[in-house]
Amino acid sequence: MTTFGHRERALMALDHQETDRVPIDMASTHVVAYQRLVQHLGLEKEAGPVETHATRSHMVTPSEAVLQRLGVDFRHIGLGQPERRPNQVIDKNSHRDEWGVVWARAGEGQPLLAQRGPMEDKEPSLADLERFPWPDPRDPGRVKGLRAKALKLRQETDCAIVLGLPYCVLRECQRLRGFAESMADLLVNPTLAQAMMERVTEVSAGIATAALEEVGDIVDVVMFPEDMGTQNQCFMRPELYRKMLKPYHRRFVEAIRSKTHAVVLMHSDGAVRDIIRDFMDIGVQSLNPIQVSAAGMGDTRRLKAEFGRDLSFWGAIDTGRVLPFGTPSDVEAEVKLRIDHLAPGGGYVLAAVHTIMEETPPENVAAMLNTAYRYRPGGR
């Protein structure tokens, strides 16, 4: 079989064409898991000094040399921090972001978690929303150096480039208003919910537009985050989603597609099978992370049969049980299963469902990668 370059392989698969092997992504890895993998594979020289994520100190940014040795087909870029309203440091483990949301760590080196939003304590009026200091979508800090970074990757690697956008709609409302409050608003105060989603969509779509005016002609994939499910069910009934939230998602995706021909990739954890068709309807072309441990998401053969003609799947290698607690043989079986279900006819990018956490044995990560390199659908 013909061997393809990284970018060619990735774009063919996302365009529902079969390739020499499934493309591989490795975007989210705990620094401890990464260091153990590097040591296990003897890549200490290639790894060099470990670089951690600027705002998530437990997450690693793999070196280019390691990514090349691992055969990873994608490179990820993200936006910078705003200059006009930078994070306000509260103490060494907490800060307030440009939305007014307080983020805190449980301790040194722990991940930052959204702790409190500016609209949690008191229900805002419509006038309060008008007075609220919303983030500036055109803050130059977000895009400073972005085009140069994308061009450097295009010139120095043969990989598909993924632009990660920071915001969407519901998640930002949940952080501003509180998770329970924002969800209740959809039912008991729809006027407030719609007013908030309107303002959040303006900001998030504006940020997406500004970023894609810089790199929309370079990037191959644009990813946005919007979790829509728990382990057992969607956040809301499909009918409520279609009435309240879907119009804002449509506007957001349309803003992306107006500025680029890149593949639109949506990240949504959880049991979202009941609204996958709605995601496709608004213009989503690929779905991540395919949380196979969630209700309705584990039957990947059925997902492929129902949605795979027009939707590509990105992820599906279980991080809840198999990767951290299985044996290398278990991981090999998991990878073969997902390739058999999702790769025929193209349309599959192999990746871990969630972050490869520190307890994950390096032998298991190596088994995932090695199996993906050599295995073909149907055992070919």
Stockholm file with secondary structure:
# STOCKHOLM 1.0

chainA/1-380         MTTFGHRERALMALDHQETDRVPIDMASTHVVAYQRLVQHLGLEKEAGPVETHATRSHMVTPSEAVLQRLGVDFRHIGLGQPERRPNQVIDKNSHRDEWGVVWARAGEGQPLLAQRGPMEDKEPSLADLERFPWPDPRDPGRVKGLRAKALKLRQETDCAIVLGLPYCVLRECQRLRGFAESMADLLVNPTLAQAMMERVTEVSAGIATAALEEVGDIVDVVMFPEDMGTQNQCFMRPELYRKMLKPYHRRFVEAIRSKTHAVVLMHSDGAVRDIIRDFMDIGVQSLNPIQVSAAGMGDTRRLKAEFGRDLSFWGAIDTGRVLPFGTPSDVEAEVKLRIDHLAPGGGYVLAAVHTIMEETPPENVAAMLNTAYRYRPGGR
#=GR chainA/1-380 SS CCCCCHHHHHHHHHTTCCCSSCCBCCCCBBHHHHHHHHHHHTCHHHHCSCEECSSCTTBEECCHHHHHHHTCCEEEEECCCCSSSCCEEEETTEEECTTSCEEECSSTTCCCEEEECTTSSSCCCHHHHHHSCCCCTTCGGGTTTHHHHHHHHHHHCCSEEEEECCCCSHHHHHHHHCHHHHHHHHHHCHHHHHHHHHHHHHHHHHHHHHHHHHHTTTCSEEEEECCCBCSSSBSSCHHHIIIIIHHHHHHHHHHHHTTCCSEEEEECCSSCGGGHHHHHHTTCCEEECCCTTSTTTSCHHHHHHHHTTTCEEEEEECTTTHHHHSCHHHHHHHHHHHHHHHCTTSCEEEEESSCBCTTSCHHHHHHHHHHHHHCCGGGC
#=GC SS_cons         CCCCCHHHHHHHHHTTCCCSSCCBCCCCBBHHHHHHHHHHHTCHHHHCSCEECSSCTTBEECCHHHHHHHTCCEEEEECCCCSSSCCEEEETTEEECTTSCEEECSSTTCCCEEEECTTSSSCCCHHHHHHSCCCCTTCGGGTTTHHHHHHHHHHHCCSEEEEECCCCSHHHHHHHHCHHHHHHHHHHCHHHHHHHHHHHHHHHHHHHHHHHHHHTTTCSEEEEECCCBCSSSBSSCHHHIIIIIHHHHHHHHHHHHTTCCSEEEEECCSSCGGGHHHHHHTTCCEEECCCTTSTTTSCHHHHHHHHTTTCEEEEEECTTTHHHHSCHHHHHHHHHHHHHHHCTTSCEEEEESSCBCTTSCHHHHHHHHHHHHHCCGGGC
//
